Structures are given as structure tokens and as C-alpha cells.
Amino acid sequence: MKNFIKIVPLVAAMALVSCKKDQTADQLIVQEETALTPPQSVEDAQAEMVQAAQSKPLTNIALSEAQFDFGKIKKGDQKEHVYEVTNTGENPLIISQVKPGCGCTVPDYTKDPILPGQKGKITLKFDSSNFDGLVNKQAEVYANVEKAPIVISFSADIQPK
């Protein structure tokens, strides 16, 4: 029994030493992440886009037209229209973004700076598959002009197949 009493503390000490936890394995590795911005309201996001567009020296723009009518088209037709833009100012015109009102419209635009007196293009491609009757769609053009965004639009009378 005396030997047992001597062995118990020895066994306990060995158990503690042999089961020693590897501290490095349990350490939490924390990496710095870039701060996520909280969700913005539509107005805040639009104001941010305007500010980004206007961060370059301002210029002036002239559109060939601000509104286009496709007339009667068959449901499911995919149509596109090119709006011509002219830089009428003294600084390069930079179109930073064209934001359509919905997913049925896909924009394409001149990405390079448009020099004073030169022309660029904004193309809106419309898929009429999900519409019937008269539709009016628009897109906002963000550029380094005083009154951004510029709104361009189109209409169509969608007929059944």
C-alpha cells in the first residue's frame, strides 16, 4: 500500500507531462481582413458613383439622342441601339459606368477617354423575352460631367410571336 501511495503522485505527474497540450496547435491565427463596408442604400451607392465619375476634371457631353423608340418588335427579339456621345468640353470625357435599370438591358460603352471634339458610343442591348406590350427602359451614364448621371432611355411595343 505504501508503494501504491508513492506511485499515485508519480503516475499523475507523468500523465500531466505526457499529455501536455501543444500550445501552438490550438492558437487561433487571426489574419487582418480588409474592412467590409456596411450595406449602402441606393442613394448612397449612386452618390458614390457620381463622386467617382466627377473626380476627374469635368467636361461637357452631347448625345445624339437621349431617347430611342424600337417601335413594334416580336416578343423574344434581342435589339440594340447605339447612342453617340460627343465630348464638347475641354478635358477628356471618361465614362466610368453605364448602369441599366434592370437585367434585361446590357450596356457597352467606350472605355477609353474621349478627347475633346471626339465621339464615343454607348450601346444598350435589350432582351424582350420577359415583356409584353409597351415598355420603357433607361440607363444611367456616369461620367466626368457636371450633371451626372445622364439618363438615356428606349421604348418598345412588344408583340406576341
N, C-alpha and C positions, 0 to 999 in steps of 0.2 A: 504494500500500500504506500509505503514511503517513497518507493521508486515511482509509483504512479503519480504522486503529488509533485515530484520533481520533473516528471516528463510532461505534464499538462502545460505548464508555462512555456516549456521549450517547444512543444508542438504548436502552441498558439503563436509564439513568436515566429516560428518558421512559416506558419500559414500566412501570417501578415506579410512577411518578407517575400515569400514566394508568390503571393497573389498581388503583389504591388502593382498598382494600376499604372499603365504607361500614360503619363500626363499629356504627352504630345499627341496621342491618338484622339483624345477627347477635346482638344482645344478647338474652339469654333474659329474658323477662318473667316474673317469679315473683309470683304472687298468693298472698296468705295464704289458706289454706283453713281452714275450721273443723276442729278436730282430730277425727278419727274415733275413736270408742271401739272398742276391740277387741271381737270377738265375746264375748258373755256366755254363761255356762252358763244352763240353765233355772232353776236355783236362784237365781242372781244376778239374773236378769230378774224373777223372782217377788218376790224381796226388794225390788227397786227399786219395783215396782208397789205393794207393801204400804206401803213408806215414803211414796210419793207420796200414796196414799189416806189414810194416817194423819197427814199433815202438817197437816190441818185439825183444829179442836177435835173431840175424839171424842164420839160419841153412841151410842145403842143402837138396835137394829133388831129388829123382829119380823116373821117371814114367815108368810103364810097357810098355807104348806106348804113343806117343803124337797124333797119327792119327789112326782112325779106319774106315774100309770100311764095311758098311752093305751089299754091293752088291745090287742085284736086290730085290726090295720089292714092294708090291702092294700099290697103292695109298690108303690112309686112314689107313694103318698099323701104329701102335704105337710101336716103337722099343726103346730099351735102351741098353746102353753099360756101363760097369764098368771099369774105369781106376784105376789101382792100383798105389798108391804112397807109397814110402818108405822114411823114414827120414834117410838120410845118414850123417847127421851132428851131432853136439854135444849138441844142445839145442832142446827143444820140438818144433815140427813143428805145427804151428797154421794156419789152412786155415780159413781166415776171410770172404772170399766171393768167389763164383763162379758166374760169370756174362756171361750168354749166349748172342750170337749175336742177337737173335730175340725171339719172344714169342712162337715159335714152339718148343723150346727146354727148358725143365725144369731140373734144376740141383738139385742134392742132394749130400751131402758130409759129411765126418767125421767131426763132430763139436768139439769133444774133442781134446785136444793136443795129437799129435802123438809123443811118446817118441823116442829118438834116437834108430835106429835099428828096429823100429816097422813099421807096414804098416797101411795105411788108404785107403779109397775109395772115388772116385768121380764118380757119376753116372749121365749120360746125357740121358734124356728121350725125344725122338723125335716123333712128330706127323706129318705124311706125308700128311695129308688131303688136304693141300693147294698147293701142289707141283706136278710138272710133270718133268720127265727126270732127268738129273744129278743135284744133289745138294751137296754143300759143306757148312758145318756149323761149327762154332767154339765157344768156350767159353774161357773167361779169368779167370785164377785162381790167386787170391790174397792171398799170404801167406808171412810169415816172412822169405823170401829168398832174396838174393841179386838182382836177375834179375826178378822182378815181373812187370807185370803179366806174368804168364806162359800160353801159348796158347795151348789148346787141341782142336782137331777137329775130325769131322767124315764126311763121304761122303755116298751117296746112289744113286742108279739108280731107280727112281720111275716109275713103270709100271702102265698102266691103269688097272682098275679092270676087 
